[in-house]
Amino acid sequence: MSDETAGPADQEHASPPPEPPAAVHDPAAPAAPAPLGVERVPTGSPEVDENLARLGDADHLPADGHLDVYEDVHRGLRDALTALDVRPAPGQVAPRPGPSPSYDHRS
C-alpha cells in the first residue's frame, strides 16, 4: 500500500515524528551579554552620575568591549575629583576640566 492511498486507520499506526534534539551547553560558545542588574544610586553630582550611568553601556557589549567603557568612566571620575582640588581665586569661577590625555600603555 502506498502513502497516497493510506487511510486514517493506517495513519494511527505510524510512528510519531522525531523530537528535536535537546540544546547542548557549549562552554566555548560566546554567551550573549546580560545586564548585571546593579542599581546605581544617584550621588547628587550631575557629572559623577553621568559617568556612572555610562557603566550601563557595558551591559550591551561583549566582554572585550568593557575595557574601553571602564577606562572612559574612570577618566571622567578622575577628572571630576581633580576639579574638586582646583580652588578659584576670589571672584573667579572654577574652570571645567577638559578631557585628559590618553594613556594607551597596555601590555
Backbone as CSV, one residue per row, in Angstrom:
resi,resn,N_x,N_y,N_z,CA_x,CA_y,CA_z,C_x,C_y,C_z
1,MET,0.849,-1.175,0.000,0.000,0.000,0.000,0.894,1.237,0.000
2,SER,0.595,2.235,-0.805,1.408,3.442,-0.873,0.856,4.493,0.087
3,ASP,1.671,5.514,0.355,1.256,6.589,1.263,0.090,7.381,0.695
4,GLU,-0.021,7.437,-0.620,-1.079,8.224,-1.237,-2.451,7.595,-0.988
5,THR,-2.507,6.268,-0.842,-3.796,5.611,-0.653,-4.025,5.192,0.789
6,ALA,-3.111,5.601,1.687,-3.262,5.215,3.087,-4.468,5.920,3.679
7,GLY,-5.249,5.196,4.411,-6.432,5.765,5.044,-6.130,6.165,6.472
8,PRO,-7.123,6.690,7.187,-6.937,7.136,8.561,-6.479,6.012,9.482
9,ALA,-6.916,4.774,9.239,-6.518,3.664,10.102,-5.026,3.405,9.984
10,ASP,-4.458,3.560,8.785,-3.031,3.349,8.595,-2.209,4.452,9.276
11,GLN,-2.727,5.680,9.329,-2.005,6.801,9.931,-1.948,6.668,11.449
12,GLU,-2.903,5.962,12.061,-2.898,5.801,13.510,-1.714,4.960,13.952
13,HIS,-1.237,4.034,13.137,-0.142,3.150,13.495,1.222,3.698,13.091
14,ALA,1.253,4.848,12.472,2.525,5.444,12.067,3.265,5.940,13.310
15,SER,4.591,5.903,13.270,5.366,6.364,14.422,5.318,7.891,14.492
16,PRO,5.390,8.452,15.711,5.337,9.922,15.854,6.590,10.545,15.255
17,PRO,6.492,11.813,14.887,7.671,12.487,14.315,8.777,12.561,15.370
18,PRO,10.032,12.534,14.955,11.131,12.595,15.925,11.139,13.949,16.647
19,GLU,11.541,13.930,17.931,11.622,15.167,18.714,12.906,15.904,18.332
20,PRO,12.866,17.237,18.388,14.082,17.987,18.071,15.143,17.696,19.132
21,PRO,16.418,17.738,18.744,17.474,17.454,19.724,17.482,18.506,20.830
22,ALA,17.813,18.078,22.034,17.894,18.993,23.175,19.087,19.924,22.977
23,ALA,18.955,21.137,23.487,20.041,22.102,23.383,21.226,21.615,24.211
24,VAL,22.410,21.714,23.630,23.625,21.267,24.298,24.395,22.501,24.734
25,HIS,24.814,22.532,25.997,25.574,23.664,26.513,27.021,23.548,26.043
26,ASP,27.491,24.539,25.338,28.870,24.565,24.862,29.591,25.694,25.589
27,PRO,30.453,25.374,26.569,31.122,26.431,27.326,32.037,27.304,26.471
28,ALA,32.458,26.817,25.316,33.329,27.605,24.446,32.543,28.591,23.592
29,ALA,31.232,28.406,23.495,30.413,29.304,22.680,30.278,30.645,23.392
30,PRO,30.334,31.744,22.643,30.196,33.051,23.275,28.790,33.222,23.835
31,ALA,28.724,33.667,25.064,27.431,33.888,25.711,26.925,35.277,25.352
32,ALA,25.633,35.397,25.253,25.038,36.701,24.996,25.211,37.550,26.251
33,PRO,25.623,38.815,26.090,25.800,39.654,27.274,24.466,39.860,27.984
34,ALA,24.522,39.839,29.297,23.331,40.048,30.099,23.631,41.117,31.148
35,PRO,22.740,42.076,31.316,22.957,43.106,32.333,23.073,42.473,33.716
36,LEU,23.936,43.041,34.548,24.121,42.518,35.893,22.988,42.921,36.829
37,GLY,22.266,43.966,36.478,21.144,44.394,37.309,21.581,45.147,38.558
38,VAL,22.766,45.749,38.525,23.252,46.511,39.671,22.586,47.882,39.657
39,GLU,21.950,48.227,40.755,21.264,49.512,40.843,22.287,50.615,41.092
40,ARG,22.170,51.698,40.352,23.042,52.847,40.543,22.274,53.906,41.313
41,VAL,22.794,54.265,42.467,22.145,55.256,43.323,22.715,56.626,42.972
42,PRO,21.860,57.611,42.696,22.362,58.953,42.361,23.219,59.531,43.490
43,THR,24.308,60.187,43.105,25.225,60.767,44.084,24.886,62.212,44.402
44,GLY,24.129,62.856,43.531,23.836,64.274,43.719,24.754,65.156,42.887
45,SER,25.807,64.592,42.329,26.707,65.324,41.450,26.382,64.922,40.022
46,PRO,25.861,65.863,39.221,25.479,65.506,37.846,26.635,64.921,37.037
47,GLU,27.833,65.437,37.220,28.980,64.938,36.458,29.320,63.496,36.852
48,VAL,29.292,63.211,38.145,29.583,61.852,38.612,28.463,60.900,38.193
49,ASP,27.218,61.342,38.347,26.080,60.488,37.971,26.097,60.159,36.484
50,GLU,26.485,61.129,35.665,26.569,60.900,34.213,27.626,59.834,33.900
51,ASN,28.761,59.903,34.574,29.815,58.899,34.352,29.379,57.528,34.831
52,LEU,28.737,57.461,35.983,28.278,56.173,36.499,27.194,55.570,35.599
53,ALA,26.339,56.402,35.042,25.299,55.902,34.129,25.933,55.303,32.879
54,ARG,27.090,55.817,32.503,27.803,55.290,31.321,28.212,53.835,31.517
55,LEU,28.345,53.381,32.766,28.688,51.979,33.012,27.645,51.044,32.415
56,GLY,26.401,51.510,32.296,25.343,50.705,31.696,25.618,50.368,30.243
57,ASP,26.478,51.142,29.585,26.820,50.847,28.187,27.529,49.499,28.065
58,ALA,28.242,49.114,29.117,28.962,47.840,29.081,28.007,46.654,29.111
59,ASP,26.783,46.862,29.593,25.807,45.769,29.663,25.483,45.183,28.294
60,HIS,25.651,45.972,27.246,25.235,45.537,25.918,26.415,45.204,25.012
61,LEU,27.598,45.133,25.614,28.803,44.842,24.837,29.379,43.494,25.232
62,PRO,30.074,42.843,24.320,30.804,41.634,24.716,31.931,42.039,25.672
63,ALA,32.465,41.098,26.391,33.465,41.374,27.432,34.662,42.163,26.899
64,ASP,35.084,41.900,25.671,36.259,42.613,25.165,35.980,44.095,24.903
65,GLY,34.747,44.531,24.953,34.419,45.948,24.802,34.267,46.673,26.128
66,HIS,34.287,45.946,27.234,34.097,46.566,28.543,35.249,47.489,28.921
67,LEU,36.467,47.115,28.570,37.632,47.886,28.982,37.535,49.340,28.533
68,ASP,37.129,49.584,27.304,37.016,50.952,26.805,36.011,51.758,27.624
69,VAL,34.891,51.136,27.973,33.878,51.832,28.769,34.433,52.129,30.159
70,TYR,35.054,51.135,30.790,35.587,51.323,32.138,36.666,52.405,32.170
71,GLU,37.543,52.412,31.172,38.589,53.437,31.127,37.994,54.827,30.942
72,ASP,36.968,54.928,30.109,36.316,56.218,29.886,35.656,56.719,31.170
73,VAL,34.957,55.832,31.871,34.295,56.214,33.124,35.345,56.585,34.169
74,HIS,36.413,55.803,34.253,37.472,56.100,35.219,38.070,57.476,34.958
75,ARG,38.329,57.763,33.689,38.880,59.067,33.306,37.933,60.198,33.714
76,GLY,36.643,60.016,33.457,35.672,61.054,33.818,35.566,61.259,35.322
77,LEU,35.587,60.162,36.089,35.519,60.286,37.544,36.797,60.920,38.101
78,ARG,37.937,60.561,37.519,39.205,61.163,37.953,39.195,62.668,37.669
79,ASP,38.670,63.072,36.505,38.582,64.497,36.187,37.656,65.219,37.161
80,ALA,36.564,64.582,37.543,35.630,65.194,38.495,36.304,65.385,39.855
81,LEU,37.096,64.400,40.286,37.820,64.544,41.552,38.896,65.613,41.467
82,THR,39.597,65.661,40.353,40.638,66.670,40.168,40.044,68.060,40.206
83,ALA,38.861,68.223,39.647,38.204,69.533,39.631,37.873,70.004,41.043
84,LEU,37.686,69.077,41.964,37.402,69.468,43.348,38.619,70.106,44.010
85,ASP,39.818,69.742,43.553,41.045,70.276,44.132,41.411,71.650,43.589
86,VAL,40.834,72.052,42.484,41.134,73.345,41.885,40.325,74.406,42.623
87,ARG,41.038,75.299,43.280,40.359,76.366,44.025,40.487,77.667,43.214
88,PRO,39.363,78.256,42.863,39.432,79.507,42.096,39.880,80.672,42.988
89,ALA,40.520,81.634,42.373,40.887,82.858,43.075,39.606,83.603,43.423
90,PRO,39.639,84.478,44.408,38.421,85.221,44.764,37.840,85.940,43.544
91,GLY,36.543,85.733,43.325,35.848,86.383,42.214,35.914,85.608,40.909
92,GLN,36.619,84.475,40.884,36.719,83.677,39.659,35.864,82.422,39.788
93,VAL,35.439,81.938,38.647,34.673,80.693,38.592,35.638,79.570,38.268
94,ALA,35.481,78.434,38.942,36.369,77.288,38.689,36.193,76.796,37.264
95,PRO,37.305,76.581,36.549,37.191,76.057,35.173,36.754,74.598,35.183
96,ARG,36.043,74.237,34.148,35.627,72.842,33.976,36.809,72.080,33.404
97,PRO,37.094,70.910,33.944,38.226,70.156,33.401,37.923,69.636,32.003
98,GLY,38.956,69.636,31.172,38.814,69.099,29.820,39.151,67.622,29.805
99,PRO,39.114,67.042,28.642,39.449,65.603,28.554,40.924,65.399,28.907
100,SER,41.189,64.327,29.603,42.566,64.026,29.984,43.267,63.325,28.822
101,PRO,44.598,63.379,28.824,45.328,62.722,27.730,45.101,61.208,27.774
102,SER,45.223,60.619,26.641,45.040,59.177,26.542,46.302,58.461,26.991
103,TYR,46.140,57.534,27.898,47.257,56.716,28.355,47.048,55.333,27.799
104,ASP,47.562,55.114,26.616,47.344,53.850,25.936,48.598,52.996,26.073
105,HIS,48.945,52.687,27.328,50.138,51.885,27.611,49.691,50.528,28.103
106,ARG,49.142,49.727,27.233,48.692,48.397,27.609,49.805,47.398,27.351
107,SER,49.909,46.443,28.218,50.914,45.408,27.985,50.287,44.131,27.561
